[in-house]
Structures are given as C-alpha cells and as structure tokens.
C-alpha cells in the first residue's frame, strides 16, 4: 500500500489550523468571514426543509406501518431483496389475515350454520378491505415515501457535503487572512526599528513572507468563491424539491381518499348482505333509539340495556306535552307514592341529575320506583331514603 507520509502530515496540519481557527472564532479571538445574506437564507431554508421532510417521512412510515417491530423486519427484508436484485414479495395485510382466519373458522363451524355462513361473508369482505389497504400502502410508498427518502438519502447528502466543504474553504480563507495580517505587522515593525547589521536579509525575508501570504490569500479567496457558487446553485434547487414534494403530497391524499372510499363501499355492501341474510332478526345495537332498545321485557324486568357490556343509554327526552306533571311544572316534593304499585329497581349505570327535580343514581344500588298518571313513560319517580326525584327508565332494572 502506498503510504504517503508527506500528504498525511500536510492533511494533519491543515486540519489543525482549521481547528485552531474555529476555536478562536468561538472564543471571539479571531475574525470570521460572513456569508452573504442570500446564501445564509438559502442554507436556513435547506436546513428547515431537511428537518421537516425527515419528520414527515418518519411519521408517515409509522402511519403506514404502526408496529415498529414489523417495520424493522420489513426494512431488513427489503434490504436483502435489494442486495439480491430480486422483487420484494407481496405482504399479507392484517385485514387479509383476519379474513382468512374467519374463512378457516367457518369450515370448522360448518358453512351451513348461521354463524359459519356469516363468518364466510364477513371474512370475504375483510380480505377485500385488506386488499384495499395493501394497494394504499404500495401507492403511498411509491408516490410519497420514495421521493422523500430519495431527497434525504441523495440530494441532501450532496448538499451537506458541499456545505461542509464550503465551511472548510471559509476557515482556510480566514487562516490566510490572519497569516497575511501577521506578516504585514512583522514587516511594519521591522521597518520601524531596523537592525543595521542585518537590515537587508531580514527585510528581504519579511517581504517574501508577506508576498507568499498574499498569494495564499488570493488562492483561498478564489476557492472559497467557487465553492460558495457551487453551494448556492445546489441550495437554490430546494425550490424544485418543494414543487416535487407538493405533487407527491397531492398523490398521497388521492391514495388516501381512494382507500377510504373503497373501505366505505365494502362496509356498506357487507351491511346490506348481513341484513338480507339475517332478515333483520338481529338488530343493530348501535343504531337503535334509546327508547325502543330499553323497553322492559315481561315480568323479569330485563331490558336490552342490561345485557353484559352494554353502555349507558342516552338521556331520555323530556316530554313536551301540556300535562300538569310535565318537567317544567312537576313539583317532586308534592308527589306522593301510591298505595300500591311501587317496585324495587336496580340501578344499571351511574346517572348525574340534570336539575333538582331529578335523582342522581349510583350503579348497583336499589331504589323504590313508581309512576304517576300523565307522567312521561321514559321517566319514573325514584326514592332513596329521604331523597326523591325523577329517574330515567333506561338506567333501571325493575325487580319483582
């Protein structure tokens, strides 16, 4: 191996002088050549573009692949396929995997059973949703992620390299300025206090040193100007990068809109198929009105809202009739319990009274309830000790 000691020593000397210059600038002991305002603005704009592009790129990756473990594994797999110059295989999405599980389960449960046939229907649509997701991921990766990655790994690396080179040229320029300044001071000092015995050789050496420093400064200035122009041209290309990323952003939004539209269409079709297959025999608990879903069923007093896992029903509407016991005129303290017809009720959910005419409830407590003529059927009068007030029927389970 050709080991050039002189070149190594020269590079080490240049690095040392740059380090000294940089340190003295930070300490305020040396002058620094400032870049022109236009170039400074271009550098600041480029740095801002890089920082936000990197954040958007990383967060988009998380959006498209929420699981960091899966994302890491996918990147490693992509790396090996790229090195082997092979096409990356299609990955199964979570929706497709769920759909396949449902289809496999339907085979064991029996395709002719209600549950099995429904599993088949839902499983097929889950696979359709997964396919739409896969198309969305591929389109987003090609049209949005890839251009951002190319900028960060390509254009920005070139810009960063030229910026570092510009900084080195600036440091060399300032070192040359400092050397020329010292040479001029030494020459002026020698001229002010001449040594008659060594005047000619000493002045000759100092003059030669100053001339060499001037030549070095001219070379350093030329290299700095050339590098500043190269860096400026690269930084001005950031405007084109913004235009390209804007186009990619539009394509990403279009891909999202298409994906969500497909998902909405598939889900509407699935709902129609389930309704036609079940004949509306299994009502949708999320679309029924609170008053109809909470109708008391027979002597057991069970309501649909008392099923395990049910959420508290909506606040019952206040009657708008002209009864003397309507909400605006009902005086709870004047209501007396009937001689017969009172019942015990178990509270299903916590309830906060909206005004003084209502009674706050705690889940699982027992209260006495009854009704009075002309009262809104969605409400009962409840008593707990000395407390009395209106309570919503949907929050109660009537006991025998």
C-alpha positions in Angstrom: 0.0 0.0 0.0 1.3 3.4 -1.0 1.5 5.3 2.3 2.3 9.0 1.7 3.7 10.4 4.9 4.1 13.9 3.5 0.4 14.0 2.4 -0.7 12.7 5.8 1.4 15.3 7.6 0.0 18.0 5.3 -3.6 17.0 5.9 -3.0 16.9 9.6 -1.5 20.4 9.5 -4.5 21.7 7.6 -6.9 20.1 10.0 -5.0 21.5 13.0 -5.0 25.1 11.6 -8.8 24.8 10.8 -9.5 23.6 14.3 -7.4 26.5 15.8 -9.3 29.0 13.6 -12.7 27.6 14.5 -11.8 27.6 18.3 -10.6 31.1 18.2 -13.7 32.2 16.3 -15.9 30.7 19.0 -13.9 32.4 21.7 -14.1 35.7 19.9 -10.3 35.9 19.4 -10.4 35.7 15.5 -12.3 37.3 12.8 -14.8 35.3 10.8 -15.8 35.8 7.1 -19.6 36.1 7.0 -21.5 34.6 4.1 -23.7 36.9 2.1 -27.3 37.2 3.3 -28.8 35.4 0.3 -26.6 32.4 0.8 -27.4 32.4 4.6 -31.1 32.4 3.8 -30.7 29.5 1.3 -28.9 27.5 3.9 -31.5 28.2 6.6 -34.3 27.2 4.2 -32.5 24.0 3.2 -32.0 23.0 6.8 -35.6 23.6 7.6 -36.6 21.5 4.5 -34.4 18.7 5.6 -35.7 18.7 9.2 -39.4 18.7 8.4 -39.0 16.3 5.5 -37.4 13.8 7.9 -40.1 14.2 10.5 -42.9 13.8 7.9 -41.2 10.8 6.4 -40.8 9.0 9.7 -44.3 9.8 10.8 -45.8 8.6 7.5 -43.8 5.3 7.9 -45.4 4.9 11.4 -48.8 5.7 9.9 -48.5 3.1 7.2 -46.7 0.5 9.5 -47.7 1.2 13.1 -45.9 -1.8 14.6 -42.2 -0.8 14.9 -41.1 -4.5 15.1 -42.9 -5.3 11.8 -41.4 -2.1 10.3 -37.9 -3.1 11.2 -38.4 -6.6 9.9 -39.8 -5.3 6.7 -36.9 -2.9 6.2 -34.4 -5.8 6.7 -36.3 -7.9 4.3 -36.3 -5.1 1.7 -32.6 -4.6 2.2 -31.7 -8.2 1.4 -34.0 -8.3 -1.6 -32.4 -5.2 -3.0 -28.9 -6.6 -2.5 -30.0 -9.8 -4.2 -31.6 -7.7 -7.0 -35.0 -9.5 -6.6 -38.5 -8.3 -6.4 -39.9 -7.8 -2.9 -42.8 -10.3 -2.4 -46.3 -9.1 -1.6 -47.0 -9.0 2.1 -50.3 -10.1 3.6 -52.1 -7.3 5.4 -53.7 -7.7 8.8 -57.2 -7.4 7.2 -56.4 -10.2 4.8 -55.1 -12.3 7.6 -58.2 -11.7 9.7 -60.4 -12.6 6.7 -58.5 -15.9 6.1 -58.9 -16.8 9.8 -62.7 -16.2 9.6 -62.9 -18.4 6.4 -60.9 -21.2 8.1 -63.1 -20.9 11.2 -66.3 -21.2 9.1 -65.1 -24.5 7.7 -64.8 -26.0 11.3 -68.1 -24.5 12.5 -69.9 -25.5 9.4 -70.6 -23.3 6.4 -74.3 -24.1 6.6 -74.8 -22.8 10.1 -75.8 -19.2 10.7 -72.5 -18.4 12.4 -70.4 -20.2 9.8 -72.2 -18.6 6.8 -71.8 -15.1 8.4 -68.1 -15.7 9.0 -67.7 -16.5 5.4 -69.4 -13.3 4.3 -67.5 -11.1 6.8 -64.2 -12.9 6.0 -64.5 -12.3 2.3 -65.1 -8.6 2.9 -62.2 -8.4 5.4 -60.0 -9.8 2.7 -61.3 -7.1 0.3 -60.5 -4.4 3.0 -57.1 -5.9 3.4 -56.5 -5.8 -0.4 -57.5 -2.1 -0.5 -55.1 -1.4 2.4 -52.3 -3.2 0.6 -52.9 -1.1 -2.6 -52.9 2.0 -0.5 -49.6 1.1 1.2 -48.0 0.3 -2.1 -49.2 3.5 -3.8 -48.2 5.7 -0.8 -44.7 4.1 -0.6 -44.1 4.6 -4.3 -45.6 8.1 -4.8 -44.9 9.7 -1.4 -42.3 7.9 0.8 -39.8 7.1 -2.0 -39.4 10.7 -3.2 -38.9 11.9 0.4 -36.4 9.1 1.0 -34.6 10.0 -2.2 -34.2 13.6 -1.1 -32.9 12.7 2.3 -30.5 10.0 1.1 -29.5 11.6 -2.2 -29.9 15.3 -2.7 -29.4 16.2 1.0 -26.2 14.2 1.3 -24.8 16.1 -1.6 -25.8 19.4 -0.2 -24.4 18.5 3.2 -21.1 17.5 1.7 -20.8 20.8 -0.2 -21.8 22.8 2.9 -19.0 21.1 4.9 -16.6 21.8 2.0 -17.7 25.5 2.0 -17.1 25.7 5.7 -13.6 24.3 5.3 -12.9 26.8 2.5 -14.1 29.6 4.7 -11.8 28.5 7.5 -8.8 28.3 5.1 -9.6 31.8 3.9 -9.7 33.2 7.4 -6.4 31.4 8.2 -4.9 33.1 5.2 -6.2 36.5 6.2 -4.7 36.0 9.7 -1.3 35.0 8.3 -1.2 38.0 6.0 -2.1 40.3 8.8 0.7 38.9 11.0 3.2 39.2 8.1 2.2 42.8 7.5 2.6 43.6 11.2 6.0 42.0 11.4 7.2 43.8 8.2 5.9 47.2 9.6 7.6 46.5 12.9 10.9 45.7 11.3 10.8 48.8 9.2 10.1 51.0 12.3 13.1 49.5 14.2 15.8 48.5 11.6 18.8 46.4 12.6 21.7 47.9 10.6 23.8 44.8 10.8 21.0 42.5 9.2 18.7 45.0 7.6 18.9 43.7 4.0 18.4 39.9 4.7 15.8 40.5 7.4 13.7 42.8 5.3 14.0 40.5 2.3 12.7 37.6 4.3 9.8 39.5 5.8 8.9 40.9 2.4 8.9 37.4 0.8 6.8 36.1 3.7 4.2 38.8 3.1 4.2 38.1 -0.6 3.6 34.4 0.0 0.8 35.2 2.4 -0.9 37.5 -0.2 -0.6 34.7 -2.8 -2.1 32.2 -0.4 -4.9 34.6 0.4 -5.8 35.0 -3.3 -5.9 31.3 -3.8 -8.0 30.8 -0.7 -10.4 33.5 -1.8 -10.8 32.0 -5.3 -11.5 28.6 -3.9 -14.0 30.0 -1.4 -15.9 32.0 -4.1 -16.0 28.9 -6.3 -17.3 26.7 -3.5 -19.9 29.3 -2.5 -21.2 29.4 -6.0 -21.5 25.6 -6.2 -23.3 25.5 -2.8 -25.6 28.3 -3.8 -26.7 26.5 -7.0 -27.4 23.3 -5.1 -29.4 25.2 -2.4 -31.5 27.0 -5.0 -32.6 23.6 -6.2 -34.6 23.3 -2.9 -37.4 25.2 -4.7 -37.7 22.4 -7.2 -37.7 19.9 -4.3 -40.7 21.7 -2.8 -42.6 21.5 -6.1 -41.9 17.8 -6.4 -42.9 17.1 -2.8 -46.1 19.1 -3.3 -47.0 16.9 -6.2 -46.2 13.8 -4.1 -48.4 15.2 -1.3 -51.4 15.5 -3.7 -50.9 11.9 -4.8 -50.7 10.7 -1.2 -54.0 12.5 -0.4 -55.6 11.0 -3.6 -54.5 7.5 -2.5 -56.0 8.0 1.0 -59.3 9.2 -0.4 -59.5 6.2 -2.8 -58.6 3.8 0.1 -61.3 5.2 2.5 -63.9 5.3 -0.3 -63.2 1.7 -1.1 -63.5 0.8 2.6 -66.8 2.7 2.9 -68.2 0.9 -0.1 -67.1 -2.5 1.1 -68.7 -1.9 4.5 -71.9 -0.7 3.1 -72.1 -3.8 0.9 -71.3 -6.0 3.9 -74.1 -4.4 5.9 -76.6 -5.0 3.2 -75.6 -8.6 2.8 -75.9 -9.2 6.5 -79.3 -7.6 6.7 -80.6 -9.6 3.8 -79.1 -12.8 5.2 -80.5 -12.3 8.7 -83.8 -10.8 7.7 -83.2 -8.1 10.4 -83.7 -10.7 13.0 -80.5 -9.5 14.8 -81.0 -5.7 15.3 -78.0 -3.4 15.3 -77.5 -2.3 18.9 -75.6 0.8 17.7 -78.4 2.3 15.5 -81.5 1.7 17.6 -83.1 4.5 19.6 -82.7 4.5 23.4 -86.4 4.4 24.0 -87.0 1.3 21.8 -83.8 -0.6 22.8 -84.7 -0.2 26.5 -88.3 -1.4 26.5 -88.9 -3.5 29.6 -89.3 -7.2 28.7 -92.1 -9.1 30.7 -92.1 -9.7 34.4 -88.4 -10.3 34.7 -87.8 -6.6 34.2 -84.8 -7.2 31.9 -84.0 -4.6 29.2 -81.7 -4.7 26.3 -79.5 -2.1 28.2 -78.9 -4.6 31.0 -77.0 -7.0 28.7 -73.4 -7.5 29.7 -71.0 -5.0 28.2 -73.8 -2.5 27.2 -73.0 1.2 27.5 -75.3 3.6 29.4 -78.2 4.7 27.2 -78.8 8.2 26.1 -80.5 10.7 28.3 -84.3 10.2 27.9 -86.1 13.0 26.2 -88.2 15.4 28.3 -91.9 15.3 27.4 -93.2 18.4 25.5 -96.9 17.8 26.3 -99.1 20.0 28.4 -99.6 17.6 31.3 -99.6 19.1 34.8 -96.7 16.8 35.6 -94.5 17.8 32.7 -90.9 18.6 33.5 -91.3 22.4 33.7 -94.1 22.3 36.3 -93.6 19.0 38.2 -93.0 19.5 41.9 -91.3 16.4 43.2 -92.0 17.3 46.9 -95.7 17.3 46.2 -95.8 13.8 44.6 -96.9 11.1 47.0 -96.3 7.4 46.4 -99.4 5.4 45.5 -100.8 2.9 48.0 -99.9 0.1 45.6 -97.7 -0.2 42.5 -94.3 0.7 44.0 -91.5 -1.6 42.9 -87.8 -2.1 43.7 -85.3 -1.4 40.9 -81.6 -2.0 40.5 -79.6 0.8 39.0 -77.6 -0.3 36.0 -75.4 2.8 35.4 -74.3 5.9 37.3 -76.5 8.9 36.5 -76.0 12.5 37.3 -79.1 14.6 37.9 -79.6 17.4 35.4 -81.6 19.6 37.8 -83.2 19.5 41.3 -86.2 17.6 40.0 -84.1 14.5 39.2 -82.4 12.0 41.4 -78.7 11.1 41.0 -78.0 7.3 40.8 -75.1 5.0 41.5 -74.7 1.7 39.7 -75.9 -1.4 41.6 -77.9 0.4 44.2 -81.5 -0.5 45.0 -84.2 2.2 45.0 -88.0 2.3 45.1 -89.8 3.5 42.0 -93.3 4.2 40.9 -95.2 6.2 38.3 -98.0 8.8 38.5 -100.8 9.4 35.9 -99.8 11.6 33.0 -96.1 11.2 33.5 -93.7 10.7 30.6 -93.3 6.9 30.1 -89.5 7.3 29.9 -89.3 8.5 33.5 -90.3 7.1 36.9 -90.3 8.7 40.4 -87.5 7.2 42.5 -87.0 7.3 46.2 -83.9 6.5 48.2 -84.3 7.2 51.9 -85.4 10.8 52.2 -84.4 11.7 48.7 -86.9 11.7 45.9 -86.7 12.6 42.2 -87.3 11.6 38.6 -85.1 8.8 37.3 -84.8 7.5 33.7 -86.3 4.1 33.0 -83.4 3.1 30.7 -81.0 3.2 33.7 -83.0 0.7 35.8 -83.7 -3.0 36.0 -87.1 -3.5 37.6 -87.3 -6.2 40.2 -90.3 -8.2 41.3 
